Amino acid sequence: MNKNNLDPTWIESQLADAEWQTASSGGTTCIEVAFLEQNFVALRDSKNPHKPPHLFDDAEYDAFVAGIMRGELRRR
């Protein structure tokens, strides 16, 4: 399923029931991730949990994490 075609009501209910996990790096800027139904992942800023999260399908999320682990997303 394409994330652009998701029912906003479904997204809202998924986020309301989401179990957010915080990255534990010991720093003050963290991201939180929630694994949703239908193979979607939500990512948000722990300092601004009221803002809409970024939604990824599983393949996009896996590519994002792999890019981080390979160092591809470092600031130049």
N, C-alpha and C positions, 0 to 999 in steps of 0.2 A: 504494500500500500504506500502510495506517495504521501509524504507528510503534508504537502500543500493541500491535499484533499481531506484532511482530517476534520471531523466534526468539532467545532469549537466547544460544544457542550461536553464531548468526550474528553477533550484535552483538559478542560477545567476540572472535571471529576477526577481524572488521573492525577493531576497536580495537587488537588485537595487531599487525596489519599496517599500521596507519594511518601516514601521513606527515604529522606535525603541523607546521603553519606557525605561527610566532610573529609577532604584530603587533610591528612595529619602531618604537616611539615614543620609545625612549631612556629610558623610565621604568622603574620597578622592578616595576610591577604590569601584567602582560600577560595576554592571553588567547591560546589556541592553537586553531586550527581544523584539522579534517581532513575532507576530502571523501571520503565512503564510497560504496560501490556502491549501486545501487537508488535513487539520488537522495536520499541522506541526508547530513547534515552533523553533525559532532560538535564541540562547543565546550567547552573546559576552562580552568581557571585554571592558568597556568604555574607558580605557586608550590605548587600542590597537584595534580600530575598523577596521583596515586594515587586521587583521588576520582572517582566516576563522572562522565562528561561529560554535558552537556545534548545531547539529540538533536533535530534539526530536520529536517523535509523541506525540499526546495529552496524551496518557496513561503514557508514560515515563515522560513527563513533570509534570503531576499531581503527580506521585510517587516521583519525585525529590522535588517538592515543599512541599509535605506532609512530606517527610523525614527531610527537613529543619525545618519545623514547629514543629516536634516532637523532634528536637535536635539530630537527628541521625548523622548529618554530621559535628558535632563539632570536632575540633582537640583534640586529647587525650593528 
